[in-house]
Amino acid sequence: MRRKDTFNEVAQEYDKFRPRYPEELFKDIINYSKLSKNDQLLEIGCGTGIATQGFVDFNYKNITCVELGERLAELTSNKYKNEETIKIHNSGFEEWKSNQLYDLVFSATAFHFIDPKIGYQKVYNLLNTNGTIALFWTVHVAQYDDLHKEIRKIYKKYAPHLDDCNMPTPKEVIDEKLYTITNTGFYNDIQVKEYKRVFKYTGKEYVSLLNTHSKHRQLSEKTREKIFHSIEDLITLYGGHIEKTQLYALYLGRKL
């Protein structure tokens, strides 16, 4: 199964357990793009509408959403069934066609699933003059307190490729995406903003969150269950809660 298809299996859990994006992030997008309430927004990979809601909370409701996963698109459609100006299209972005131009195109922890040779050019073509692209991602932050060290041992035992000691640092991840966006040649005035939050989870909540991550979804069910049971038991042993630091990176650019 492709990574980008895994979220469709756990739509309800995704909506419940995935962390929300900081309010400041949406304020920064709105201020940078100078959005008006009548402007047209396009969201690529809306999932269950978590980022969509970030703009709705500021009363921006002219939003067209494109989502590959059928269950995800259905959940989001039901969520906004009383909002006539929020449209959900169940389609891959690469295949989706539109004759409309947009003032803001945004994507939340999804654009890496789009073929970059198609995605950036297509966004450019869909933007109005001086329109804004806003791409943002959650970025994993490795932690080295005793609990996280013990969790790392579980991954080394059952799924060594998920040991975050082998993963790029947050700076490397952020710099790589900045390089990619800059070198498309489609956007100027590119800015990067970072936000950090700390979330507290019970053992059950934490493994439910992990169960929405694509790389965990790609594990065999047997391996996944062993990892999750071991992690949940470990969190119980360490007092019943785990704190996870979450970094968000936002990239802003204007159409040349």
Sequence and secondary structure as in RCSB ss.txt:
>XXXX:A:sequence
MRRKDTFNEVAQEYDKFRPRYPEELFKDIINYSKLSKNDQLLEIGCGTGIATQGFVDFNYKNITCVELGERLAEL
TSNKYKNEETIKIHNSGFEEWKSNQLYDLVFSATAFHFIDPKIGYQKVYNLLNTNGTIALFWTVHVAQYDDLHKE
IRKIYKKYAPHLDDCNMPTPKEVIDEKLYTITNTGFYNDIQVKEYKRVFKYTGKEYVSLLNTHSKHRQLSEKTRE
KIFHSIEDLITLYGGHIEKTQLYALYLGRKL
>XXXX:A:secstr
  GGGGGGGGHHHHHHHS    HHHHHHHHHHHT  TT  EEEES TTTHHHHHHHTTT   EEEEES HHHHHH
HHHHTTT TTEEEEES TTT   S  EEEEEEES GGGS HHHHHHHHHHHEEEEEEEEEEEEEE    SHHHHH
HHHHHHHH GGG GGGS  HHHHHHHHHHHHHTTSSEEEEEEEEEEEEEEEEHHHHHHHHTTSHHHHTS HHHHH
HHHHHHHHHHHHTTSEEEEEEEEEEEEEEE 
